[in-house]
Amino acid sequence: MEGNDPAAERVMTPLHPNQLKVLRVRTAIAMLFPLVLAVGLDLGPLRETALPLGLVAGAAALLALAATLVLPARRYRAWGYAEAGDELHVSHGLLVRVRTIVPFGRVQHIDVAQGPVERRYGVATLILHTAGTRGAAVPLPGLAQPDAERMRDRIRAKIRQGLA
């Protein structure tokens, strides 16, 4: 991006703090399978080797703990959004930074989605479905449930104003 691009200087709003808890719970759940696999290896095929019992499972547990504490925090900090006039700016990504601008005039419909973990922590994902195929659904996770609904209603009102 060029230095004089106003979008590059835009102040992005961070996600709701509870989204970090959601990311940590999801990561912990994802780490269960490799952890169970490591315990199985420790008690099964590796039992006949010179490796001390619990070495593989212990190493896997340390990696799972590190992944659960470090990665979600980095992913959380990478997200941001800004409502600007008649468009929504969404930024995310650790290795590959993605900056998406959704003009409200291209929005076809809007969803507010919540899985069980999100419901537990009171956050939701706003999903803007746009015309076209590439990037036709733009998710914005980690909004407080009432904020997601207000943003949906605000965007819908702006779309209706444009049609009138």
C-alpha positions, 0 to 999 in steps of 0.5 A, spaced: 500 500 500 502 506 498 503 511 504 498 516 502 492 511 502 487 513 507 485 506 508 492 504 510 491 510 516 484 508 518 483 506 525 481 499 526 476 497 532 478 491 535 474 485 536 470 484 543 475 481 548 471 475 549 473 473 542 480 471 545 476 466 550 472 463 544 479 462 540 482 459 546 477 454 547 477 452 539 484 452 539 484 447 546 479 443 542 483 442 536 489 440 540 485 434 544 486 430 537 494 431 537 494 430 544 490 423 545 494 421 539 501 422 543 498 419 549 496 413 544 503 413 541 507 413 548 502 407 551 503 403 544 508 403 539 513 407 543 513 403 549 518 398 546 523 403 545 528 407 550 524 413 550 522 415 557 514 413 558 510 420 557 516 424 553 512 424 547 505 426 551 509 431 555 512 434 549 505 434 546 502 437 552 507 443 552 506 444 545 498 444 546 499 449 552 503 454 548 499 453 542 492 455 546 496 461 550 500 464 544 496 463 537 489 465 539 492 472 542 496 473 536 490 471 531 485 476 536 490 482 535 490 481 527 483 482 526 480 489 526 474 493 522 472 500 521 465 502 518 466 508 514 460 511 510 457 506 506 462 501 506 465 496 512 473 495 512 475 488 515 482 486 516 485 480 519 491 475 518 497 473 521 502 471 515 498 473 509 494 480 511 487 481 508 484 487 508 477 487 505 472 493 503 465 491 503 461 497 499 454 496 502 451 497 495 454 490 494 451 487 500 445 482 498 444 479 505 446 479 512 447 474 517 448 474 524 451 467 526 453 464 533 456 457 535 455 454 542 462 457 544 460 464 541 453 463 545 457 462 551 461 468 551 456 473 548 459 474 541 457 473 534 459 473 527 456 478 522 457 475 515 456 480 509 454 476 503 455 480 497 454 480 489 459 476 485 463 469 487 470 471 489 469 473 497 462 473 496 461 472 504 465 476 508 465 474 516 466 479 521 467 475 528 468 477 535 462 482 535 458 482 542 451 479 540 447 486 541 453 490 537 452 485 531 445 486 531 445 493 531 451 493 525 446 489 521 440 493 522 444 499 521 447 496 514 440 494 512 438 501 513 443 504 509 442 499 503 434 501 504 436 509 503 440 507 497 435 504 494 430 509 495 
